[in-house]
Amino acid sequence: MTLHLSHGPCELALLPEIGGSTGAFTYKGMDILRPFPTAEVDASAGPLESAGFPLFPFSGRIQNAAFTWNGHQIELEPNFPPEPHAIHGQAWQNPWTAKKTGEASARMIYEHTPGNWPWAYRAEQLFELTEDGLTLTMHLTNTGTETMPAGMGWHPYFPRHDARLMVNVKGIWRSGEDMIPTEVISPSEDEDLTIWREVDSLSLDNAFVAEEPEAAIYWPARKIRVDISADPVMSHTVVYTPKGQDFFCVEPVTHSPDAVNSTHGADVTGLQTLAGGETLTGALHLTVHEVAD
């Protein structure tokens, strides 16, 4: 089932059964996010081929799919072979339920029952189209009784074309070949995103600490700019610019990868803690501008 939303020049398609993914987001018919392939093109396509998917109850990798929490050893299932790590939680690989709340809004919900992630939680996404963009409000609720580590984020895919990127960052998490960050340092000249950078010139797969959770993407040939802003709880931004691909990612998230195993404190990693019944909430906004010559 695909849900279709519209508001003025903005249209949105949602794919609840495919990990709570977004299928498309367009402005005046132009793709702001990379569109999901149609069933005729690839019937096996999943969240990794979508326009974007949610990250609950954590973002990024957990090293070797294991960590210790309140004296208990937690063993997760590696879910991104051949890597030995767990990545992005469970919600993106399970079906969600969805309901339109208006012509321009819809809510998607995923209920997690304890398994190798031993805490029950509810993940929610509320999508609301505006005349010039999209607001996504995310909620993560601990529906159990035991305190759990918590985080969330959104993993959108943007079409590359001739894109330029600027992100208000102050630090970068440096990772080894295993993609597990060990330290946060000042970005090098090649990693500085506080000025406009051509996406094709970048080679990044890193989490950045955001000075303010905001970024901007500009496609000169299409004369379109998208501003991305988020609530302060979205204290990190992941930037992924794979060489030779027709997309790139700018992901607002609440914490650094492997935050549950980090030697740094939560004030650095952004890791949240939820007691039973508590909810973590954060919103992000995509605002589209037409740029004159």
N, C-alpha and C positions, 0 to 999 in steps of 0.2 A: 504494500500500500504506500502510495506517495501522497503527501499533503502538499497542496499548492496554496501559497499566500501571495497577495498582491496589495500594493498601496501606491497609487500614482505610477511613476516610472519604475518602481522597484518590484521585483518578483523573486520569490523564494520557493524552493522545493525541499521537502524534508523526507528522509528515509528512515522512519523509526525502526523498522525491522532489520536494518543493516547498521547495527551498533549505534542507533540514535544519530546517524550521520545527516549532514546537509548534502542535498543532491545538486543544487545550483543556487546562485544568487546573481541576478542581473539588474542592470540599470539601463533603461532605454534599449534593452535588447543586448547590451554588451556584458560579457562575462566579467564579473568582479571577482568571483571565485572560479577555479577550474571546475567545469561541469563533470558530473558522474557519467560514465559511459552508459548508453542505453542497453537494454537487454539484448537487442539485435546485434550490438557490437561485442559484448562480453557478458554472458549470463553469470559468470563466476566472479565478477568484480565485487570487491568488498570495501570496507572503510578506507583502506589505503589508496583506493582509486576514487574516493569521494571528493566532494568540495570541501569537506571538513568534518571532523568527528570529535566527540567529547573525551576528556581525560578525567576519570574518576576511579578510585579515590586517591590517586596520586598521578603525578606527571613524570615522564622520563623513566629511566632505568633504575631498578633496584639490583645492586650487584649480586650476581649469582643467585638471584631470587630468594634471598634470605636476609633476615635482620632479627635483632633482639628488641623486644618491647616489654617494658615492665617486668623484666626477669624471665620472659618466655621467649623461646626460640621460634620464630615464624618462618615456615618453609612454604614458598609459593611455587607455582608451576611456571617454568620458563615458557613464554608465549610468543616469542619472536625468533624461531629457529633460523640459523644454527646458533644464535647467541645463547649463552647460559643464563641470561638475565630475565627478570620480569619487567615488562614495560607498559606504562600507561593504564594499569589497573585492569578491571574486568568489564566495565560497562561498554567499552567500544567493541567488544567481541560478543555481545549478547543483544537480543532484540529488546526494544523499548516499546512501551505503549504511548499513544499520542492522541491528542484531541485538539481540534481547532477551537479557539476561544473568540474568534472573530475572523473577518475576511483577511485581516493583516496580522493575526497573532495565533500562536499555537503553543501547547505545552507538551513536552515529552518526559516520560518518567521511566526509571529503571529501579527495580527493587532487588537488592542483593541479599540472598540468604547465606549464612556463614558456610564457608568451605575451607579451602586452604588460606583464603583471607578470612580470618575467624570472627569478623565483626559484621553484623547486619547493618546495611545502610540504604538510604534512598537517594538517588541522584535525579535532579530535575533540571530541565532546560526550558526556559521561556523565551520564545522568539517573537519579536515585535518589529514589524516593518514601519518605517516612517517615510515621509515624502522624499528624503534624501539619504536613506540608509537603513541600518539594522541595529537593533539592540538585542543582545543575548544576556539574560540573567540566569546564573547558575546557582543551584543550591545543593549542598551535600549535608544530609542529616544522618547522624548516628542513631539508628532505630533500635539498637541493643542497649545493654546496661553497662558494658565495660568500656573504659576509655580507649580510643583508637587514634592512631596517627591519621592525618587527613590532608588532602590537597586536591586541586582540580585545575582544569585549564581547557583551552580549546585549540584544536590543531587544524587551522584552515590552510588550504592550498590556493595560492594565487597564480594566475597565468603569467608566464615570464615575459614574453614579447621583449620590449625594450625597457623594462621596469627599472626604476631607480628607487632607492630605499633610504630612509633616515629613521633612526631609533634613538630615543633619549636614554642612553645607557651610561653607567659609571663604572661597571666592572664586568669581567668575563670569567666564567668558570672554565679553567683549563683542564682538559681531559687527556688521558692516554689513549692507546689504541683500543682499549676495552670500552671506551666511551663513558667511563666513570670519572666524574670530576673530582679533583683532589684539592684545588686551591682556587680562590677568586682573586684576580689581579686586575690592574688597569689594562684596557685593550691596547694592543700594538697599533701602529699606524695603519696596517693592513686590516685591522679589525675595528677601527674607529667608525662607528655608525652615526655619530652626532652631526655629520655632514652628509650631503647627498652622495650616495654611492651607486654606481651601476651594478645591478645584481649580477650580471655576467662577470664582473671583476672580482666577485667575492667567492671564497671557499670556506664556508662555515657550516658547522653543525654543533652549535654551542648555546648554552643558556647564558643570558646576560642579566645582571642586576640592573633594574630600571631606576633611573633618577626620579622620573615620574612615568607611570605606565602609559606611554604614548609613542606612536610611530606614524610614519606616513609613507605611502607608496605612490609613485607618479609614473604614468605611462605617457611619454611625450607624443607618440604618434596618435594615440587615441584621445589625447587632451583630457585625461581623466586622472584625478588624484583621489586617494582614499586615506582619510585620517582614521587611525585606530587609537582609541583611548579606553582606559579601564579603571576600575576602582583600585584604591591603594593596596588592597589585599593581593591583587595581581602584581606582585612585586618583582616578578621575573618575566623575561621575554626570551623565548627560544627562536633562534634564526637558523634556518636550514636552506642552503643554496647549493644543491647537488649539481655537479658539472654534467652537462649533456642532457639535462632534463628540461621539459617545457613548463616547469612550475618551480615555485619556491615557497617557503613557509615562514610566517611570522606569528608566533604562538604566545598569547598572553596566558601565563600560568602563575600559580601561587608560590611555587618553591623550586629549588634547584633539583636536578636529578640526584637520586640516591641520598636524599636528605635524611632518611631514617638511619643511615649508616655513617653519616658525616661526623667528623670530629669538631665541626663548627656548630655553634649554637643555633637555635631556631631564629634568633634575631638576624642571623646571616643567611641561613638557608631558606627561611620563610616557612618552614614546616609548621603546620597547625596541629592542635590536639582537640579532639571533640569528646566530651563526656556523653553518656547516654542521654538522648533527647536533644542534644545541641545541634545547631545548624551553622554551617559555613556558607556565606553568600558573597557573590561577586558578580559584577556586571561589566560588560565590554560593549563598545559601540564602534560601528563602521559607518563613517560619514563620507558620502561621495560628493565630489566637487567637479564641475566642468571648468576647465582651465582655458582661458582665452589666449590667443597668440600674444 
